Amino acid sequence: MKKRVSLLVSIMFLALLLLMPISAIAITSSPLDEIEYYEIQIDPRTDGTLDMKYVIDWTVLDSTSEGKLEWIKVGCPNSHVDEIVGLTDNIDEIREYEEGSNTYIRIDFDRQYEAGEKLHIEYTIHQAYMYIVEEENHLVRYSFTAGWFPDMNVKKMKVLWNANNVIEATTEKQENGYYVWEDSLAMDQRFNVSVKYNSEVFDYDLEGQYVEGSEGMSEGGKILLWAVIIIVIVLVVVFIVGLISDDYDGGYSGGGGSSTVFIHSHSSSCASSCACVSSCACACACAGGGRAGCTKKDFYQTNLKVEDLNEVLKE
């Protein structure tokens, strides 16, 4: 009986760990990094695809909690990205990086960076499948959500969109031939810009337009998936409780037998996702920041050790 109760406690604890990403239960800690300046300059090509230049001034605040900064990943709007070019000497390697249904630009630095050090990062990409054609209105529109950072602040965010031929934008500010959006971003805050053109401006292909909902799982779909997972976990726990209850009440008879339950769990280390005309960027310690400390399995800092769990199951 003692062994079965211990098993039940262990299963319930593992179920709690599975639920933690849903409810965002985690030990609050100070940001490991901070972005002083974050700029994206966007220039459409005649076919409606976009040339995008990224400029990021990054400051390392903590290099002991999760290790030194070695690489980062910054979200792309979708997987149709090419012509990826690093422009600063601190970039050792830059490439497209897939993780689940999300697409990122992975940047490996020339060395490890410690607390107090600053990095100026610049790179360019060519991005397709960004426009939406409104044939009935003879318009082409873009709606772009700049990359957000779940666990760090952005002191200044700036998006510049080439103003040539734009007939409508969600900002009135212009400088040097670009529409300009500016803001600061708190952790996980998102920032959208939208522009419209007359459709005759581009030599576009209808097959090359973004189809809303075509990439990635919707928020509703994610909620439904997690709901199913929760229900399954609850049913497993109820089933185990029923077995223990039957055993205690004499429900089992005859020779000595044992019931073994195997639980396999997988938790994504980055909860952000990117829609086709949106972009996300993860830069936290074990949610996509690429630090050496991210190899730790216990990213919730529970200090749970496999050997300790095995000892409980042996009792």
Order of alpha helices (4+ residues) and beta strands (2+ residues): alpha-beta-beta-beta-beta-beta-beta-beta-beta-beta-beta-beta-beta-beta-beta-alpha-beta-alpha
